Amino acid sequence: MTTPPAPRPQQPDGPGPDDESTAAERVILRTALRDMLVLVGGLLVLGCAVGALVDGMAGVWGALVGATLAAFFCATTIWSMMRTIGANPVKMFALIMGTWMAKIVVLVVVLALLKQADFYNAYVLVAVLALGVAGSALLDYRAVKNTRMPYVQP
């Protein structure tokens, strides 16, 4: 007859914030967040300049709203991933899906409020927002690709 192994003590939320096994993930996410902020800052400056040339102040407002939405969408994704490093899968899924649903609600509310407004150029807004989201996805890919991370954690 064999004796069952003694249960291992488990932490309720996974590894602690200073655990070595999460260091590579934190580097990836910090790099992605930094690059995303630089991208949105550049889009803000360039979008405002192009928006002013295209439609005056309405173009500038379109660029401002588009860059703000892009920053909100991309930063909340990275934030939710940073908060769930090392967490159990249920907590990770709940937080990431919760933030995704919150982003959709924010988008619907903002678009509903902007539908009646005429102070911004919708084409500039969509262009800046699309460039921000697509650029952020490419920067996230680059951050993952260029970071040395083990496939298996001991």
OpenMM code with the backbone's topology and positions (N, CA, C; nanometers):
from openmm import Vec3, app, unit

residues = "MET THR THR PRO PRO ALA PRO ARG PRO GLN GLN PRO ASP GLY PRO GLY PRO ASP ASP GLU SER THR ALA ALA GLU ARG VAL ILE LEU ARG THR ALA LEU ARG ASP MET LEU VAL LEU VAL GLY GLY LEU LEU VAL LEU GLY CYS ALA VAL GLY ALA LEU VAL ASP GLY MET ALA GLY VAL TRP GLY ALA LEU VAL GLY ALA THR LEU ALA ALA PHE PHE CYS ALA THR THR ILE TRP SER MET MET ARG THR ILE GLY ALA ASN PRO VAL LYS MET PHE ALA LEU ILE MET GLY THR TRP MET ALA LYS ILE VAL VAL LEU VAL VAL VAL LEU ALA LEU LEU LYS GLN ALA ASP PHE TYR ASN ALA TYR VAL LEU VAL ALA VAL LEU ALA LEU GLY VAL ALA GLY SER ALA LEU LEU ASP TYR ARG ALA VAL LYS ASN THR ARG MET PRO TYR VAL GLN PRO".split()
positions = [
    Vec3(0.0835, -0.1162, 0.0000),
    Vec3(0.0000, 0.0000, 0.0000),
    Vec3(0.0888, 0.1237, 0.0000),
    Vec3(0.0543, 0.2171, -0.0798),
    Vec3(0.1329, 0.3397, -0.0884),
    Vec3(0.0604, 0.4522, -0.0176),
    Vec3(0.1368, 0.5412, 0.0329),
    Vec3(0.0759, 0.6577, 0.0964),
    Vec3(0.0669, 0.7697, -0.0052),
    Vec3(-0.0429, 0.8415, -0.0031),
    Vec3(-0.0557, 0.9519, -0.0991),
    Vec3(0.0445, 1.0615, -0.0663),
    Vec3(0.0893, 1.1309, -0.1687),
    Vec3(0.1850, 1.2391, -0.1438),
    Vec3(0.1200, 1.3501, -0.0618),
    Vec3(0.2012, 1.4139, 0.0159),
    Vec3(0.1516, 1.5257, 0.0963),
    Vec3(0.1119, 1.6396, 0.0038),
    Vec3(0.0009, 1.7049, 0.0347),
    Vec3(-0.0400, 1.8161, -0.0520),
    Vec3(0.0603, 1.9299, -0.0452),
    Vec3(0.0844, 1.9887, -0.1622),
    Vec3(0.1765, 2.1022, -0.1691),
    Vec3(0.1017, 2.2288, -0.1291),
    Vec3(0.1664, 2.3135, -0.0523),
    Vec3(0.0986, 2.4400, -0.0199),
    Vec3(0.0855, 2.5250, -0.1458),
    Vec3(-0.0330, 2.5757, -0.1674),
    Vec3(-0.0570, 2.6565, -0.2863),
    Vec3(-0.0939, 2.7977, -0.2453),
    Vec3(-0.0506, 2.8906, -0.3264),
    Vec3(-0.0903, 3.0285, -0.3055),
    Vec3(-0.2230, 3.0484, -0.3766),
    Vec3(-0.3153, 3.1222, -0.3174),
    Vec3(-0.4478, 3.1347, -0.3784),
    Vec3(-0.4485, 3.2005, -0.5146),
    Vec3(-0.3606, 3.2946, -0.5398),
    Vec3(-0.3639, 3.3667, -0.6672),
    Vec3(-0.2423, 3.3399, -0.7523),
    Vec3(-0.1741, 3.2311, -0.7300),
    Vec3(-0.0583, 3.1982, -0.8107),
    Vec3(0.0667, 3.2597, -0.7527),
    Vec3(0.1702, 3.2690, -0.8334),
    Vec3(0.2974, 3.3213, -0.7855),
    Vec3(0.2855, 3.4667, -0.7417),
    Vec3(0.3740, 3.5034, -0.6545),
    Vec3(0.3746, 3.6406, -0.6063),
    Vec3(0.4252, 3.7368, -0.7118),
    Vec3(0.4151, 3.8665, -0.6859),
    Vec3(0.4534, 3.9660, -0.7854),
    Vec3(0.6020, 3.9693, -0.8159),
    Vec3(0.6858, 3.9165, -0.7256),
    Vec3(0.8297, 3.9197, -0.7487),
    Vec3(0.8851, 3.7841, -0.7896),
    Vec3(0.8014, 3.6930, -0.8311),
    Vec3(0.8444, 3.5596, -0.8679),
    Vec3(0.9308, 3.5649, -0.9939),
    Vec3(1.0399, 3.4891, -0.9948),
    Vec3(1.1312, 3.4875, -1.1096),
    Vec3(1.0634, 3.4419, -1.2379),
    Vec3(0.9679, 3.3501, -1.2246),
    Vec3(0.9069, 3.2934, -1.3443),
    Vec3(0.8210, 3.3940, -1.4202),
    Vec3(0.7846, 3.5047, -1.3585),
    Vec3(0.7022, 3.6039, -1.4267),
    Vec3(0.7829, 3.7230, -1.4773),
    Vec3(0.9127, 3.7210, -1.4565),
    Vec3(0.9962, 3.8357, -1.4954),
    Vec3(0.9907, 3.8620, -1.6456),
    Vec3(0.9990, 3.7575, -1.7264),
    Vec3(0.9972, 3.7762, -1.8720),
    Vec3(0.8629, 3.8316, -1.9190),
    Vec3(0.7544, 3.7836, -1.8593),
    Vec3(0.6226, 3.8345, -1.8971),
    Vec3(0.6100, 3.9822, -1.8629),
    Vec3(0.6610, 4.0200, -1.7474),
    Vec3(0.6543, 4.1610, -1.7073),
    Vec3(0.7362, 4.2498, -1.8009),
    Vec3(0.8511, 4.2012, -1.8455),
    Vec3(0.9335, 4.2771, -1.9397),
    Vec3(0.8581, 4.2975, -2.0706),
    Vec3(0.7949, 4.1929, -2.1198),
    Vec3(0.7183, 4.2030, -2.2443),
    Vec3(0.6088, 4.3076, -2.2308),
    Vec3(0.5329, 4.3012, -2.1231),
    Vec3(0.4195, 4.3919, -2.1077),
    Vec3(0.4638, 4.5361, -2.0823),
    Vec3(0.5715, 4.5560, -2.0087),
    Vec3(0.6223, 4.6927, -1.9895),
    Vec3(0.6716, 4.7511, -2.1216),
    Vec3(0.7383, 4.6677, -2.2004),
    Vec3(0.7850, 4.7134, -2.3321),
    Vec3(0.6665, 4.7490, -2.4213),
    Vec3(0.5647, 4.6638, -2.4211),
    Vec3(0.4466, 4.6899, -2.5031),
    Vec3(0.3757, 4.8173, -2.4578),
    Vec3(0.3659, 4.8389, -2.3275),
    Vec3(0.2994, 4.9586, -2.2764),
    Vec3(0.3786, 5.0843, -2.3123),
    Vec3(0.5094, 5.0802, -2.2947),
    Vec3(0.5932, 5.1951, -2.3294),
    Vec3(0.5819, 5.2282, -2.4780),
    Vec3(0.5940, 5.1259, -2.5617),
    Vec3(0.5864, 5.1489, -2.7063),
    Vec3(0.4491, 5.1998, -2.7476),
    Vec3(0.3437, 5.1502, -2.6827),
    Vec3(0.2083, 5.1943, -2.7154),
    Vec3(0.1912, 5.3418, -2.6790),
    Vec3(0.2448, 5.3832, -2.5655),
    Vec3(0.2335, 5.5241, -2.5264),
    Vec3(0.3091, 5.6146, -2.6231),
    Vec3(0.4258, 5.5714, -2.6693),
    Vec3(0.5009, 5.6483, -2.7689),
    Vec3(0.4216, 5.6563, -2.8996),
    Vec3(0.3635, 5.5446, -2.9412),
    Vec3(0.2824, 5.5423, -3.0631),
    Vec3(0.1642, 5.6379, -3.0528),
    Vec3(0.0913, 5.6320, -2.9435),
    Vec3(-0.0263, 5.7184, -2.9287),
    Vec3(0.0154, 5.8650, -2.9219),
    Vec3(0.1276, 5.8933, -2.8563),
    Vec3(0.1772, 6.0308, -2.8546),
    Vec3(0.2109, 6.0808, -2.9946),
    Vec3(0.2772, 5.9970, -3.0726),
    Vec3(0.3078, 6.0335, -3.2106),
    Vec3(0.1826, 6.0500, -3.2946),
    Vec3(0.0863, 5.9584, -3.2766),
    Vec3(-0.0402, 5.9713, -3.3493),
    Vec3(-0.1147, 6.0975, -3.3105),
    Vec3(-0.1054, 6.1336, -3.1841),
    Vec3(-0.1727, 6.2538, -3.1376),
    Vec3(-0.1155, 6.3779, -3.2073),
    Vec3(0.0159, 6.3875, -3.2115),
    Vec3(0.0796, 6.5032, -3.2749),
    Vec3(0.0535, 6.5025, -3.4252),
    Vec3(0.0814, 6.3893, -3.4897),
    Vec3(0.0626, 6.3806, -3.6343),
    Vec3(-0.0848, 6.3918, -3.6725),
    Vec3(-0.1723, 6.3262, -3.5952),
    Vec3(-0.3161, 6.3320, -3.6231),
    Vec3(-0.3715, 6.4727, -3.6098),
    Vec3(-0.3264, 6.5453, -3.5070),
    Vec3(-0.3725, 6.6836, -3.4907),
    Vec3(-0.3237, 6.7719, -3.6056),
    Vec3(-0.2001, 6.7506, -3.6487),
    Vec3(-0.1473, 6.8302, -3.7603),
    Vec3(-0.2234, 6.8009, -3.8887),
    Vec3(-0.2418, 6.6728, -3.9194),
    Vec3(-0.3139, 6.6368, -4.0418),
    Vec3(-0.4609, 6.6764, -4.0306),
    Vec3(-0.5195, 6.6560, -3.9131),
    Vec3(-0.6595, 6.6943, -3.8924),
    Vec3(-0.6808, 6.8435, -3.9093),
    Vec3(-0.5856, 6.9239, -3.8630),
    Vec3(-0.5970, 7.0687, -3.8789),
    Vec3(-0.5889, 7.1075, -4.0267),
    Vec3(-0.5031, 7.0378, -4.1011),
    Vec3(-0.4938, 7.0659, -4.2448),
    Vec3(-0.6192, 7.0217, -4.3188),
    Vec3(-0.6772, 6.9112, -4.2770),
    Vec3(-0.7939, 6.8560, -4.3467),
    Vec3(-0.9207, 6.9346, -4.3162),
    Vec3(-0.9445, 6.9620, -4.1859),
    Vec3(-1.0743, 7.0197, -4.1493),
    Vec3(-1.0653, 7.1182, -4.0331),
    Vec3(-0.9527, 7.1799, -4.0134),
    Vec3(-0.9408, 7.2803, -3.9080),
    Vec3(-0.9565, 7.2201, -3.7690),
    Vec3(-1.0278, 7.2909, -3.6817),
    Vec3(-1.0454, 7.2451, -3.5439),
    Vec3(-1.1266, 7.1160, -3.5346),
    Vec3(-1.2171, 7.0942, -3.6271),
    Vec3(-1.2933, 6.9686, -3.6258),
    Vec3(-1.2001, 6.8502, -3.6483),
    Vec3(-1.1004, 6.8657, -3.7332),
    Vec3(-1.0018, 6.7600, -3.7549),
    Vec3(-0.9145, 6.7378, -3.6336),
    Vec3(-0.8793, 6.8457, -3.5645),
    Vec3(-0.7995, 6.8334, -3.4418),
    Vec3(-0.8794, 6.7584, -3.3358),
    Vec3(-1.0065, 6.7927, -3.3196),
    Vec3(-1.0899, 6.7226, -3.2219),
    Vec3(-1.1074, 6.5755, -3.2588),
    Vec3(-1.1201, 6.5466, -3.3857),
    Vec3(-1.1299, 6.4068, -3.4287),
    Vec3(-1.0043, 6.3289, -3.3923),
    Vec3(-0.8879, 6.3909, -3.4125),
    Vec3(-0.7613, 6.3257, -3.3779),
    Vec3(-0.7494, 6.3071, -3.2271),
    Vec3(-0.7905, 6.4065, -3.1498),
    Vec3(-0.7846, 6.3958, -3.0038),
    Vec3(-0.8732, 6.2825, -2.9516),
    Vec3(-0.9948, 6.2749, -3.0015),
    Vec3(-1.0869, 6.1692, -2.9572),
    Vec3(-1.0363, 6.0322, -3.0031),
    Vec3(-0.9878, 6.0230, -3.1261),
    Vec3(-0.9364, 5.8956, -3.1770),
    Vec3(-0.8149, 5.8473, -3.0998),
    Vec3(-0.7220, 5.9370, -3.0695),
    Vec3(-0.6028, 5.8987, -2.9939),
    Vec3(-0.6385, 5.8600, -2.8507),
    Vec3(-0.7337, 5.9290, -2.7912),
    Vec3(-0.7768, 5.8951, -2.6555),
    Vec3(-0.8412, 5.7571, -2.6523),
    Vec3(-0.9267, 5.7280, -2.7479),
    Vec3(-0.9888, 5.5948, -2.7533),
    Vec3(-0.8850, 5.4860, -2.7781),
    Vec3(-0.7904, 5.5118, -2.8668),
    Vec3(-0.6857, 5.4131, -2.8943),
    Vec3(-0.6021, 5.3871, -2.7688),
    Vec3(-0.5654, 5.4924, -2.6981),
    Vec3(-0.4872, 5.4762, -2.5755),
    Vec3(-0.5659, 5.3997, -2.4712),
    Vec3(-0.6935, 5.4307, -2.4554),
    Vec3(-0.7780, 5.3605, -2.3588),
    Vec3(-0.7887, 5.2124, -2.3916),
    Vec3(-0.8166, 5.1810, -2.5159),
    Vec3(-0.8342, 5.0412, -2.5555),
    Vec3(-0.7057, 4.9610, -2.5378),
    Vec3(-0.5962, 5.0149, -2.5857),
    Vec3(-0.4702, 4.9400, -2.5810),
    Vec3(-0.4141, 4.9316, -2.4390),
    Vec3(-0.4230, 5.0385, -2.3641),
    Vec3(-0.3675, 5.0388, -2.2287),
    Vec3(-0.4465, 4.9474, -2.1357),
    Vec3(-0.5784, 4.9417, -2.1505),
    Vec3(-0.6558, 4.8535, -2.0625),
    Vec3(-0.6262, 4.7074, -2.0905),
    Vec3(-0.5985, 4.6733, -2.2138),
    Vec3(-0.5616, 4.5355, -2.2455),
    Vec3(-0.4295, 4.4993, -2.1778),
    Vec3(-0.3309, 4.5851, -2.1919),
    Vec3(-0.2007, 4.5578, -2.1315),
    Vec3(-0.2118, 4.5582, -1.9790),
    Vec3(-0.2892, 4.6507, -1.9234),
    Vec3(-0.3081, 4.6561, -1.7789),
    Vec3(-0.3703, 4.5270, -1.7265),
    Vec3(-0.4742, 4.4789, -1.7951),
    Vec3(-0.5406, 4.3566, -1.7477),
    Vec3(-0.4464, 4.2364, -1.7566),
    Vec3(-0.3610, 4.2335, -1.8560),
    Vec3(-0.2648, 4.1243, -1.8659),
    Vec3(-0.1586, 4.1352, -1.7568),
    Vec3(-0.1164, 4.2576, -1.7248),
    Vec3(-0.0191, 4.2763, -1.6162),
    Vec3(-0.0764, 4.2320, -1.4819),
    Vec3(-0.2042, 4.2592, -1.4607),
    Vec3(-0.2677, 4.2231, -1.3348),
    Vec3(-0.2866, 4.0730, -1.3186),
    Vec3(-0.2859, 3.9981, -1.4273),
    Vec3(-0.3145, 3.8548, -1.4176),
    Vec3(-0.1925, 3.7662, -1.4398),
    Vec3(-0.0739, 3.8242, -1.4438),
    Vec3(0.0458, 3.7406, -1.4580),
    Vec3(0.0557, 3.6494, -1.3370),
    Vec3(0.0662, 3.5219, -1.3615),
    Vec3(0.0810, 3.4246, -1.2549),
    Vec3(-0.0485, 3.3886, -1.1849),
    Vec3(-0.1591, 3.4462, -1.2244),
    Vec3(-0.2872, 3.4162, -1.1606),
    Vec3(-0.3435, 3.2857, -1.2156),
    Vec3(-0.4409, 3.2330, -1.1438),
    Vec3(-0.5034, 3.1113, -1.1948),
    Vec3(-0.5868, 3.1462, -1.3183),
    Vec3(-0.6132, 3.0490, -1.4039),
    Vec3(-0.6817, 3.0774, -1.5313),
    Vec3(-0.8199, 3.1395, -1.5154),
    Vec3(-0.8927, 3.1037, -1.4101),
    Vec3(-1.0267, 3.1592, -1.3923),
    Vec3(-1.0190, 3.3085, -1.3631),
    Vec3(-0.9276, 3.3465, -1.2751),
    Vec3(-0.9114, 3.4887, -1.2445),
    Vec3(-0.8653, 3.5647, -1.3678),
    Vec3(-0.7710, 3.5068, -1.4423),
    Vec3(-0.7213, 3.5713, -1.5626),
    Vec3(-0.8351, 3.5911, -1.6627),
    Vec3(-0.9122, 3.4868, -1.6879),
    Vec3(-1.0225, 3.4950, -1.7828),
    Vec3(-1.1253, 3.5984, -1.7383),
    Vec3(-1.1588, 3.5980, -1.6099),
    Vec3(-1.2594, 3.6912, -1.5589),
    Vec3(-1.2155, 3.8360, -1.5757),
    Vec3(-1.0918, 3.8664, -1.5418),
    Vec3(-1.0456, 4.0042, -1.5518),
    Vec3(-1.0310, 4.0486, -1.6970),
    Vec3(-0.9742, 3.9649, -1.7805),
    Vec3(-0.9548, 4.0044, -1.9201),
    Vec3(-1.0886, 4.0178, -1.9925),
    Vec3(-1.1806, 3.9254, -1.9696),
    Vec3(-1.3128, 3.9379, -2.0326),
    Vec3(-1.3919, 4.0546, -1.9739),
    Vec3(-1.3749, 4.0801, -1.8452),
    Vec3(-1.4425, 4.1940, -1.7837),
    Vec3(-1.3955, 4.3254, -1.8430),
    Vec3(-1.2646, 4.3391, -1.8615),
    Vec3(-1.2143, 4.4626, -1.9214),
    Vec3(-1.2541, 4.4735, -2.0678),
    Vec3(-1.2611, 4.3598, -2.1366),
    Vec3(-1.3056, 4.3637, -2.2761),
    Vec3(-1.4499, 4.4114, -2.2841),
    Vec3(-1.5348, 4.3589, -2.1971),
    Vec3(-1.6754, 4.4014, -2.1970),
    Vec3(-1.6870, 4.5489, -2.1590),
    Vec3(-1.6049, 4.5942, -2.0646),
    Vec3(-1.6070, 4.7356, -2.0261),
    Vec3(-1.5653, 4.8239, -2.1435),
    Vec3(-1.4664, 4.7791, -2.2198),
    Vec3(-1.4234, 4.8566, -2.3367),
    Vec3(-1.5348, 4.8663, -2.4401),
    Vec3(-1.6077, 4.7595, -2.4605),
    Vec3(-1.7186, 4.7637, -2.5565),
    Vec3(-1.8265, 4.8601, -2.5093),
    Vec3(-1.8583, 4.8572, -2.3796),
    Vec3(-1.9581, 4.9493, -2.3251),
    Vec3(-1.9113, 5.0938, -2.3429),
    Vec3(-1.7851, 5.1207, -2.3119),
    Vec3(-1.7314, 5.2557, -2.3285),
    Vec3(-1.7394, 5.2987, -2.4754),
    Vec3(-1.7035, 5.2098, -2.5668),
    Vec3(-1.7103, 5.2432, -2.7090),
    Vec3(-1.8526, 5.2762, -2.7524),
    Vec3(-1.9492, 5.1958, -2.7108),
    Vec3(-2.0888, 5.2209, -2.7486),
    Vec3(-2.1366, 5.3540, -2.6911),
    Vec3(-2.1029, 5.3811, -2.5651),
    Vec3(-2.1453, 5.5069, -2.5031),
    Vec3(-2.0809, 5.6259, -2.5731),
    Vec3(-1.9508, 5.6181, -2.5995),
    Vec3(-1.8819, 5.7296, -2.6658),
    Vec3(-1.9384, 5.7521, -2.8059),
    Vec3(-1.9596, 5.6446, -2.8798),
    Vec3(-2.0153, 5.6608, -3.0148),
    Vec3(-2.1575, 5.7146, -3.0111),
    Vec3(-2.2358, 5.6735, -2.9128),
    Vec3(-2.3718, 5.7266, -2.9000),
    Vec3(-2.3692, 5.8757, -2.8677),
    Vec3(-2.2773, 5.9158, -2.7809),
    Vec3(-2.2665, 6.0581, -2.7480),
    Vec3(-2.2141, 6.1405, -2.8654),
    Vec3(-2.1207, 6.0824, -2.9414),
    Vec3(-2.0620, 6.1549, -3.0539),
    Vec3(-2.1518, 6.1581, -3.1771),
    Vec3(-2.2516, 6.0700, -3.1818),
    Vec3(-2.3387, 6.0629, -3.2998),
    Vec3(-2.4097, 6.1960, -3.3250),
    Vec3(-2.4518, 6.2606, -3.2206),
    Vec3(-2.5256, 6.3868, -3.2340),
    Vec3(-2.4328, 6.5080, -3.2432),
    Vec3(-2.3053, 6.4897, -3.2098),
    Vec3(-2.2124, 6.6029, -3.2061),
    Vec3(-2.1587, 6.6340, -3.3459),
    Vec3(-2.1221, 6.7593, -3.3649),
    Vec3(-2.0656, 6.7996, -3.4930),
    Vec3(-1.9343, 6.8761, -3.4769),
    Vec3(-1.8723, 6.8673, -3.3614),
    Vec3(-1.7498, 6.9417, -3.3348),
    Vec3(-1.6240, 6.8698, -3.3821),
    Vec3(-1.6359, 6.7475, -3.4319),
    Vec3(-1.5199, 6.6675, -3.4709),
    Vec3(-1.5389, 6.6135, -3.6125),
    Vec3(-1.4279, 6.5735, -3.6726),
    Vec3(-1.4314, 6.5106, -3.8048),
    Vec3(-1.4260, 6.3594, -3.7840),
    Vec3(-1.5320, 6.2905, -3.8226),
    Vec3(-1.5424, 6.1462, -3.7990),
    Vec3(-1.4367, 6.0681, -3.8769),
    Vec3(-1.4000, 6.1132, -3.9936),
    Vec3(-1.3007, 6.0413, -4.0737),
    Vec3(-1.1620, 6.0469, -4.0084),
    Vec3(-1.1275, 6.1623, -3.9534),
    Vec3(-0.9994, 6.1744, -3.8829),
    Vec3(-1.0008, 6.0866, -3.7587),
    Vec3(-1.1124, 6.0864, -3.6855),
    Vec3(-1.1252, 6.0021, -3.5662),
    Vec3(-1.1033, 5.8558, -3.6002),
    Vec3(-1.1716, 5.8071, -3.7017),
    Vec3(-1.1607, 5.6654, -3.7396),
    Vec3(-1.0191, 5.6335, -3.7876),
    Vec3(-0.9585, 5.7236, -3.8643),
    Vec3(-0.8234, 5.6978, -3.9144),
    Vec3(-0.7226, 5.6896, -3.7999),
    Vec3(-0.7285, 5.7829, -3.7055),
    Vec3(-0.6349, 5.7824, -3.5928),
    Vec3(-0.6596, 5.6607, -3.5042),
    Vec3(-0.7864, 5.6289, -3.4790),
    Vec3(-0.8193, 5.5127, -3.3957),
    Vec3(-0.7714, 5.3835, -3.4612),
    Vec3(-0.7942, 5.3676, -3.5898),
    Vec3(-0.7514, 5.2463, -3.6599),
    Vec3(-0.5994, 5.2330, -3.6614),
    Vec3(-0.5311, 5.3439, -3.6884),
    Vec3(-0.3844, 5.3400, -3.6870),
    Vec3(-0.3311, 5.3090, -3.5470),
    Vec3(-0.3959, 5.3618, -3.4455),
    Vec3(-0.3531, 5.3358, -3.3085),
    Vec3(-0.3705, 5.1906, -3.2686),
    Vec3(-0.4845, 5.1327, -3.2998),
    Vec3(-0.5111, 4.9936, -3.2623),
    Vec3(-0.4228, 4.8983, -3.3426),
    Vec3(-0.4130, 4.9199, -3.4733),
    Vec3(-0.3291, 4.8320, -3.5562),
    Vec3(-0.1809, 4.8473, -3.5191),
    Vec3(-0.1369, 4.9696, -3.4970),
    Vec3(0.0016, 4.9915, -3.4581),
    Vec3(0.0333, 4.9302, -3.3232),
    Vec3(-0.0603, 4.9387, -3.2306),
    Vec3(-0.0388, 4.8787, -3.0987),
    Vec3(-0.0291, 4.7273, -3.1083),
    Vec3(-0.1118, 4.6670, -3.1914),
    Vec3(-0.1036, 4.5217, -3.2090),
    Vec3(0.0321, 4.4810, -3.2667),
    Vec3(0.0816, 4.5585, -3.3628),
    Vec3(0.2136, 4.5290, -3.4192),
    Vec3(0.3250, 4.5488, -3.3159),
    Vec3(0.3122, 4.6510, -3.2327),
    Vec3(0.4123, 4.6730, -3.1284),
    Vec3(0.4074, 4.5636, -3.0218),
    Vec3(0.2881, 4.5142, -2.9912),
    Vec3(0.2762, 4.4015, -2.8973),
    Vec3(0.3459, 4.2789, -2.9544),
    Vec3(0.3250, 4.2541, -3.0817),
    Vec3(0.3907, 4.1412, -3.1475),
    Vec3(0.5422, 4.1568, -3.1414),
    Vec3(0.5902, 4.2771, -3.1695),
    Vec3(0.7344, 4.3012, -3.1663),
    Vec3(0.7913, 4.2812, -3.0260),
    Vec3(0.7174, 4.3242, -2.9242),
    Vec3(0.7646, 4.3077, -2.7863),
    Vec3(0.7768, 4.1598, -2.7510),
    Vec3(0.6818, 4.0797, -2.7939),
    Vec3(0.6862, 3.9354, -2.7657),
    Vec3(0.7979, 3.8693, -2.8459),
    Vec3(0.8099, 3.9066, -2.9713),
    Vec3(0.9094, 3.8448, -3.0593),
    Vec3(1.0517, 3.8741, -3.0136),
    Vec3(1.0775, 3.9939, -2.9647),
    Vec3(1.2131, 4.0339, -2.9303),
    Vec3(1.2535, 4.0050, -2.7867),
    Vec3(1.1653, 3.9487, -2.7071),
    Vec3(1.1980, 3.9187, -2.5678),
    Vec3(1.2362, 3.7736, -2.5530),
    Vec3(1.3407, 3.7500, -2.4782),
    Vec3(1.3841, 3.6113, -2.4506),
    Vec3(1.3001, 3.5582, -2.3365),
    Vec3(1.2227, 3.4561, -2.3662),
    Vec3(1.1347, 3.3977, -2.2662),
    Vec3(1.1401, 3.2460, -2.2803),
    Vec3(1.1580, 3.1753, -2.1710),
    Vec3(1.1611, 3.0300, -2.1818),
    Vec3(1.0231, 2.9738, -2.2152),
    Vec3(1.0209, 2.8659, -2.2899),
    Vec3(0.8961, 2.8010, -2.3233),
    Vec3(0.8415, 2.7227, -2.2047),
    Vec3(0.9303, 2.6710, -2.1245),
    Vec3(0.8914, 2.5908, -2.0098),
    Vec3(0.9497, 2.6566, -1.8864),
    Vec3(0.8658, 2.6724, -1.7859),
    Vec3(0.9136, 2.7293, -1.6609),
    Vec3(0.9343, 2.6168, -1.5606),
    Vec3(1.0527, 2.6126, -1.4991),
    Vec3(1.0812, 2.5035, -1.4057),
    Vec3(0.9962, 2.5112, -1.2800),
] * unit.nanometer
topology = app.Topology()
chain = topology.addChain("A")
for resn in residues:
    res = topology.addResidue(resn, chain)
    for name in ("N", "CA", "C"):
        topology.addAtom(name, app.Element.getBySymbol(name[0]), res)
